[in-house]
Amino acid sequence: MTQLKKQRLISPFLSLSPLLFYLTLSSVALTVIMILLLVPKFAQGGTFDPMTLIEDLTTNPAVMLTDQACMLLGAIIGCFLIRKRNRTSFKKVLSFQNFDITVPIMLLIFSWSMGEVCDHFGGLVLSNFMEVEPNRTLPEGWVGFVVGVIGAPIAEELMFRYCGLEFPRGAYSAWIICLANAIYFASMHLYNVQGFLNVFIGGFTMAYVYCKTRNLWYTLIEHALHNLLCLLPIFGNVYYEKNGFVLGQWWWVAVNGVLLAVSLVYYFLYFRKKYNTDYFKVNTETGLPDPEFEAKAPVKPAAPAQYSVQ
């Protein structure tokens, strides 16, 4: 078996290893919290009600924060495995050198507007044939801010973007890795079909931007800003519901259509030309990242040579 084939078999399982670490840690922590909640009730002569227990767990701030901490710890373990296996420096993907503020801003605009447009038209069609349970929302108040704007972006970007993309780097092309990563990312959110599509779009876009830039700050910033927008109480009049699907008012869809067009112009005229380094090209010999790319930053296309007529 060649090294490339070997890495193509191993890397998908390695990409899931941070998630397995997280689920193991979270299960242990959840069991401890369940015991702490049940013991006082039994001591007072209470009865065991599974539905009440589930509601207490899903709305308990301590449970949410503990779950985020377990995810972060699982992701950190994955980062150490990548460093040992790929011999790459984590600092290089969290560098502000040549930082381009337009990237996270336009990434946010594209992910948000594309998600809104697809949500509306996809929901408009599917709501005629099926009914779904509405997606859960972020908790309100300080818990929602800590979990949604701080905890989730850090933990999920480390787990899904960094670990999920760096493990298969060198074994698969960028497009295959981005597609698999988006499915992985969307599936773990456990949303309905409309929510899955929305998260899939955001996950694929963030994966693609990371593959082209290898700068985790861009996806971290976009993820945090996206969740912050979801927490702001400014969208009450722009949506309506049909059979569990969330649809937008016509003017809201039009606004997002314009934003989507602007972000596409940015991509074709600026982003695609500037970030043209293929960090995720397949290494046909080892199936591992090429060392030559570890020290390189994204480069602009070389300017054409100037010739003078003699």
Secondary structure, 3 states (H helix, E strand, C coil): CCHHHHHHHHHHHHHHHHHHHHHHHHHHHHHHHHHHHHHHHHHCCCCCCHHHHHHHHHHCHHHHHHHHHHHHHHHHHHHHHHHHHHCCCHHHHHCCCCCCCHHHHHHHHHHHHHHHHHHHHHHHHHCCCCCCCCCCCCCCHHHHHHHHHHHHHHHHHHHHHHHHHHCCECCECHHHHHHHHHHHHHHCCCCCHHHHHHHHHHHHHHHHHHHHHCCHHHHHHHHHHHHHHHHCCCCCCCEEEECCEEEECHHHHHHHHHHHHHHHHHHHHHHHHHCCCCCCCCCCCCCCCCHHHCCCCCCCCCCCCCCCCC
